[in-house]
Amino acid sequence: MKYRTTLFFLILAVLSSAFLTGCREEGLSELENPAVPRLLLEPRGLNYGSPGSTGKQVRLPVSGSEYTVSSTPLVDEFEILNVELVKVDLGMALMFQLSDKAARALYRASVSSIGSVVVLMINGNAIGARRLDGAISDGNYFTFVELSPEDMEQLVLDIKATIVQLQKSK
């Protein structure tokens, strides 16, 4: 009898897990081109630059620049409220508007990690990087990406659609 009860709860747990996972993925599967944005910080610390330091190696597609970034995002897709394509002095850039929680995290990182790089990842692929050169206190993060202007326009639309879908499923 004890075996049947354990088996029942095991099957119930597996089915619940599959159902909940399916619901979460269902939101993104409705999108034509999901674009999940994350900001990852180049870690500084005791092992900075050593071959055994924690993190993962990423490479930008055009320049080939390589960075070691933390596996844990500084800002994840749930903390990005909006993204816009903006013209700045040096050209076209993406501006990410962050939640209060993410804005505080970015501010702390921009103060304590001056000189480190923040890498923009879309669906796990590095497409842009920015070296922190001062405090970012307003919750707006600007970065250049290694894409053509046309691709940048489409990327902004895809990120916006993804963010809306993720906020619905949250």
Sequence and secondary structure as in RCSB ss.txt:
>XXXX:A:sequence
MKYRTTLFFLILAVLSSAFLTGCREEGLSELENPAVPRLLLEPRGLNYGSPGSTGKQVRLPVSGSEYTVSSTPLV
DEFEILNVELVKVDLGMALMFQLSDKAARALYRASVSSIGSVVVLMINGNAIGARRLDGAISDGNYFTFVELSPE
DMEQLVLDIKATIVQLQKSK
>XXXX:A:secstr
 HHHHHHHHHHHHHHHHHHHHHHHHHHHHTSSS   EEEEE   STTTT TT SSEEEE TTT  EEEE SS SB
 GGGEEEEEEEEETTEEEEEEEE HHHHHHHHHHHHHTTT EEEEEETTEEEEEEE  S   SSEEEE BSS HH
HHHHHHHHHHHHHHHHHHH 
